[in-house]
Amino acid sequence: MTNQMKTRLILLLLFIVNISCGTTNKPVSDAEKDKIKGEIKEVVNKMFKGNEEANIDLVTEPFLDSPDFVFIIHGYALSYKQLVDGIKPVFNTLLNQKVTIVDEKFAFLDNSTVLYTTNCKLLENFKDGHYSLNDPTAILYIFKKIAGKWKIIYGAESFVKQDGN
């Protein structure tokens, strides 16, 4: 792990601690939670639709294009640009994908910061005829409401890839 990656991870942890310590302890009401869950589900469903259509723009739309954004995948901490540049070539080879959500959870730090986790399966169908099943897949997104929109400020994904013909 490079010093830059270590620095980013430390800054991210400090950011999360700052958010959790710097907010008031006013609990989020059940009605607010239901409303927020619905709003975040709209964003997630749109992203998964982008996965299913192999539309990288729909998938990356909610990611915050910021130096503070971090996405961790299989031990690599990526910036927004690194993530987008890394998945573009894969999306160019995809025909479509099928997302099957096994379960989802929401954790509320406050009414503008929410942790969304899902366990799912992802079947990738490629233009050359082969497929890959990512099962199990675990995803964590930290959503922050910025300028009235839910944006992903941090993401982590891990999966077990099973290649097919």
Buried (B, 14 or more C-beta within 10 A) or exposed (E): EEEEBEEBBEEBEEBBEEBEEEEEEEEBEEEEBEEBBEBBEEBBEBBBEBBBBBBBEBBBBBBBEEEBBBBBBEEEBBBBEBBBEEBEEEBEEBEBBBBEBEEBEBEBBBBBBBBBBBBBBBBBBBEEEEBBBBBEBBBBBBBBBEEEEBBBBBBBBBBEEEEEE
